[in-house]
Amino acid sequence: MSPEHFVIIGNGAAANRAADVLRRGDKDARITLISDEFFHFYHRHRLADYLAGTAGEDDLLVRTPQHYQKHRIRLRLGQRVTRVDPQEKVLYLKHMEKVRYTRLLLCTGGKPRLPEIYYAYRACFTTVKTLADARQLRERLDGIRDVVVVGGDLVSVRLAGALVRLGKAVTFLVDADAFWPLELTPERRAEFAERLTRAGIDVRLDDALIHVEPLASGGYRVTTRAGERLRADMVGAFFGLVPDVDFLLGTGLDVDRGLLVNEYLKTNLPDIYAAGDCAQVYNPALRNYWVSIGWPNAEKLGEVAARNLLGQMQPAGQAPASALEYEGIVVNTCWWRRM
Ligand SMILES: Cc1cc2nc3c(=O)[nH]c(=O)nc-3n(C[C@H](O)[C@H](O)[C@H](O)COP(=O)(O)OP(=O)(O)OC[C@H]3O[C@@H](n4cnc5c(N)ncnc54)[C@H](O)[C@@H]3O)c2cc1C
C-alpha cells in the first residue's frame, strides 16, 4: 500500500490532468481533489454557449462522476480550503474539517481581475468565471435589455457576442487597459473593434467608465469619460484573470503575481507544488518567471507537476507562445514578471 495521500486543491484542467497522471503512476496512493465549486469538471470556455442557450449544463461536462469512482479519486465538491499548514501538512476547510496530505498540489486557477480604480463600483459589476456565475446571469436574462461591458478580454468578447445573439443591446467600452498586462497595438485594437461591430455590438474605442451608480428604479447609470450617460440593466467588467492565491498568503509560500515555482513546479515549501493559472513558473534559461492563463497550459503544467510529484524531474519548459483566440485573432496571454 502506497503511503502517499496526494491532495489537489482545484477541479479544473490542471487538477484533473494531474489526478489522472498520478493515478496511472501510483495505483495505490490516495488521491483527493478539493474544489469550492459545486459542479463537476466542466469546459469554462463554453460558458458563453451556455449563456446563449446553445449548450446545456450537461454539454459543458468534461468528466462524469463515474470517472472518479473508476479511478478511485476522491472528489470533494463545494468545500473551500481556507488555510494550509505546511509544517503539520494539514489543510483546513471552511466547515472546520482538517485534511492531511503527504504531498500537495495547488491548482487554484485564476479569478477575475478588477483594476483598482473600479474597486468602489465592485457591487455594480457582473463577472463570469464559474458555471454558478453563468447560471445566475442566465436567470436574470429576461430582465436584461441594455448591457454595458467595460474592459475587453476574450471572455467579455465571447459573452458580449452571446448577449447580442439573445437580442440584448450591448455597448462595449474598450478600455485602454484591456488585455492587461499585455498591450495591444492600436491596429490590433481597431481590428478587434471592427469584429465586434460586425457582430452587432456598439463599440466605443478609447472611452471608459468613470462612474456607475444603481438607480432606484432598477438597473444602473454609467457615466463615461467622453461625458455620455448610459442606462444599463447589467454592467459587465472583464479585465482578464489573475492567479487566485490570496488564501495562501501567510503560509510561507513565495507569492508574486502567482505562486512562485521552480522549473519543476515545486514551491519553496517541502512537498508543495503548483500548476495551471495560479502558477508563476521559473525559466532558468531566461532567469525570469512566467504566468500563462489558458486551458492547454493548465493541462500541460498539471501533467508536469504530477510527474514530478511521482519522483521524476521534468522541467516545465517555455511558456506557450499564445493561448486564446477569437475569430482568428490570437492573443498572447502569457506575461513576464518584471525583475
Ligand atoms: C468564461 C471563460 C472563458 C475562457 N475561454 C478560454 C478559451 O477559449 N481558451 C483557453 O485556453 N482558456 C480559456 N479560459 C481560461 C481557462 O478556462 C483557464 O485558463 C483554465 O480553466 C485554467 O485551469 P486551472 O486548472 O488552472 O484553473 P481553474 O479552471 O480556474 O480551476 C481552479 C479550481 O480551483 C478551485 N479553488 C480555488 N481556490 C480554492 C480554495 N481555496 N478551495 C477550494 N477550491 C479552490 C476552484 O473551485 C476551481 O475548481 C476561459 C476562462 C473563462 C472564465
The ligand as a Gaussian input file, in Angstrom:
#p B3LYP/6-31G(d) Opt

LIG

0 1
 C      -15.565000      32.334000     -19.426000
 C      -14.171000      31.836000     -19.689000
 C      -13.771000      31.540000     -20.992000
 C      -12.487000      31.040000     -21.245000
 N      -12.125000      30.726000     -22.524000
 C      -10.915000      30.154000     -22.758000
 C      -10.529000      29.718000     -24.066000
 O      -11.269000      29.870000     -25.019000
 N       -9.307000      29.128000     -24.228000
 C       -8.449000      28.944000     -23.179000
 O       -7.360000      28.395000     -23.368000
 N       -8.780000      29.353000     -21.934000
 C       -9.983000      29.951000     -21.702000
 N      -10.315000      30.366000     -20.445000
 C       -9.316000      30.205000     -19.380000
 C       -9.289000      28.751000     -18.920000
 O      -10.589000      28.337000     -18.576000
 C       -8.353000      28.650000     -17.729000
 O       -7.066000      29.044000     -18.155000
 C       -8.285000      27.235000     -17.182000
 O       -9.563000      26.834000     -16.758000
 C       -7.301000      27.181000     -16.029000
 O       -7.373000      25.933000     -15.427000
 P       -6.842000      25.726000     -13.949000
 O       -6.982000      24.267000     -13.690000
 O       -5.523000      26.357000     -13.780000
 O       -7.833000      26.549000     -13.009000
 P       -9.404000      26.708000     -12.945000
 O      -10.099000      26.064000     -14.072000
 O       -9.655000      28.155000     -12.707000
 O       -9.794000      25.889000     -11.639000
 C       -9.423000      26.350000     -10.374000
 C      -10.111000      25.490000      -9.342000
 O       -9.621000      25.810000      -8.049000
 C      -10.692000      25.805000      -7.134000
 N      -10.295000      26.625000      -5.976000
 C       -9.653000      27.828000      -5.979000
 N       -9.408000      28.222000      -4.708000
 C       -9.914000      27.245000      -3.904000
 C       -9.971000      27.070000      -2.487000
 N       -9.447000      27.969000      -1.640000
 N      -10.584000      25.966000      -2.002000
 C      -11.121000      25.038000      -2.841000
 N      -11.080000      25.152000      -4.184000
 C      -10.482000      26.235000      -4.702000
 C      -11.869000      26.323000      -7.937000
 O      -13.067000      25.890000      -7.377000
 C      -11.609000      25.643000      -9.285000
 O      -12.145000      24.347000      -9.294000
 C      -11.581000      30.867000     -20.168000
 C      -11.978000      31.183000     -18.862000
 C      -13.253000      31.670000     -18.618000
 C      -13.648000      32.002000     -17.205000

